[in-house]
Amino acid sequence: MVDMTREIERKYEAAGTTKAGGLPDLTGVDAVAGVTDRGVVTLDAVYYDTPCRRLAADGITLRRRTGGGDEGWHLKLPVGADTRDEIRAPLSDTLPDRLAALVRSRVRATELVPLVHLLSERDVKHLVDADGALLAEISADRVTARRLAPETGEPVRWTEYEVELAEGRDPALLDALEPRLTEAGLRRSAAPSKLARALAETDPARSGKTSPKSAKSPKSAKSAKGKGKKADKAAKKDAKALAGDVVLAYVRRQITAIVTLDPAVRLDTYDSVHRMRVATRRLRSAFRSYRKVLDRTVTDPIGAELKWLAAELGIDRDREVLTARLEERLGEVPVELRLGPVAARLRIWSEARRQGSRGRLIEVLDGERYLALLDRLDALLAAPPLRPAAARPAEDVILKAVLRDYGRVADRVETALHMPAGPERDLTLHDARKGAKRARYAAEAARPALGRPAKRFAKRMAAVQGLLGDHQDSVVAREALRELAIQSHAAGESAFVYGLLYGREEALAAARERELPELWAEVSRPAHRAALRR
C-alpha cells in the first residue's frame, strides 16, 4: 500500500547573522491569522541510490525515515519549481516492491545502497487562517549529515528552513511570505534538497567548507526564465550546428522523456501513457528520418523494439481515446433516442479492456525486454553510431531529410485523392497520416538547423495528421460500434443507438475526406518548401 501527495515547498537558509530557529512573525501576511507552535521532532533518515547516483542525477530522492507522523519509505519525484510528488509506503526493513518499481527505469538491475544519513531536529510551526485551518507548515531544521557511500570523516551540519503548503492551498501564499522571510535574513537555499546539499558538502573531492552560492532571487530567476522563453520563441537557426549534434539532441530529449515518464505510467497519471508513447514514436521516427546521420545497422534493431513498446503502450491509450470518442458521440444523442442500457454497456466494454490492458502494460514495464531496451538507448547515447554526414553542416543534411519525408506524404495523399471511397482508400489515408506524423517529427527535430520555417512546416504537417487522424478514429469507432451492436443484439437489447452512431461516424469520415483536397492544396504549396531553404 502506498500513498501519494503533491508537495509544494520552498527551502531557505540563513544569510548573514540569522540564528537557527530565528523565524519572523508571519501573522498578518496574506491570510495568515495566527502561528501555532507544534513542538520539536527528531527525524532520522537514510537516503538510497545507486553507486553512480542515478536517482540524484534526476533530482529524485528515496529515503527510509523514522520519527514524525509520516515515518516510512518516501520517494520524491520532481514535478516543477518548488513542486514534487511524494509517494509514501509504510515502514519496513526492505524497500517496498511498489517503490522499487517506480525507480526501475533509472536503476535497472543496479543495486540500491545507503548513500547518506541525515538526522534532523525539526522545530515545527503551523500557519493558520482566521478559522484555524492550516495554510502552511514552517519549520527550522538543524541537520547533521554523514555520507555512507563512500564513508567520509566528520559529519557536516547546517540549519535550513522550509515552508510547505497545506494540501489544496494556493502557491501564491509562498510568494506572499517570501518578502517577510527575506527581511528576516533568510534567502532561498542553493541546494534543491537536503540530500543534494549533503552530497555537495561531504564530497571527498571538496576542497573547502564554503557553502555554494545562494540561488537566484525570484526576480532574477523570473527574468532569466523570460529571456529563455523569448530565445525559444525566436527559434533562430544555428548556422554553425552540425547534423550529428542536432539529431542527437533531439534523440536525447526523447530518451529522457521515456525514462522520466515511466513512474507516471505506473502510477496511472493522466495522459502519461500518451506522452510516453509519443516520445517512443518520435524517437523511432528520428532514427528512420535521419539514417544519413545515424547508422541504421544500430538504430534499426532499436527501432523495432521501440515499435513493440509503442504498440504495448497503445493498447491502453487507444482504449482511452476510443472510449472518450464514443461517450462524446453518445452524449450528442437526444435522451428519447437512447434505447436500451447503452451507456452501461459502453462502460462495461471499456473497463473490461482497461483491466486487461493495464495489467499487461505493467508486466511490460517490469519485463526484461523493456529494461534491455533502456540499456540499449543508454549505450546509443554513450557511443552514438554517427555516419560521415553527421559532421556536415546541419542545414544541408537536415533539409534533405525533411523534404524526403514530405515527398512520401505527398505520394500517399495524391494516391488517396484519386481512389474511390472504401476500405482501400481508408488504408491509404491511414498510411498518409503516419507519413505526415513522421514528416512533422522530422521538422520538429530540424528547428535548430532550419529555424522558424521548420516550426511552420511542422504545424502544417500536424494539420494534415489531425484531419487524417480524425478520419482513422472514425474507422476504428465504427468497428467498435459494430462489435457493441452484436453484443447488444445477442443480449436481447436494442441496437438502434449503435446503428445511429455508426451512421454519424460514417458521415464524419466522408466530411473529412471532402476537406482533404483543400487542406492539401494549401499545405503542398511550393512556397512553403522553398521557405525551408532560406
Secondary structure, DSSP 8 states (H G I E B T S, - for coil): --EEEEEEEEEEEE-TT--TT-----TTSTT--EEEEEEEEEEEEEEEE-TT-HHHHTT-EEEEEESSTT-EEEEEEEEETTEEEEEEE---SS--HHHHHHTHHHHTT---EEEEEEEEEEEEEEEE-TTS-EEEEEEEEEEEEEEBTTB-SS-EEEEEEEEEE-TT--THHHHHHHHHHHHTTEEE-SSSSHHHHHHHHT-TT------------HHHHHHHHHHHHHHHHH----TT-BHHHHHHHHHHHHHHHHHHHHHHHHTT-TTHHHHHHHHHHHHHHHHHHTTTTB-HHHHHHHHHHHHHHHHHHHHHHHHHHHHHHHHHHHHTS-GGG--SSHHHHHHHHHHHHHHHHHHHHHHHHHSHHHHHHHHHHHHHHHS--B-GGGGSBHHHHHHHHHHHHHHHHHHHHHHHHTS-SSHHHHHHHHHHHHHHHHHHHHHHHHHHHH-HHHHHHHHHHHHHHHHHHHHHHHHHHHHHHHHHHHHHHHTT---HHHHHHHHHHHHHHHHHHHHHHHHHHHHT-HHHHHHHT-
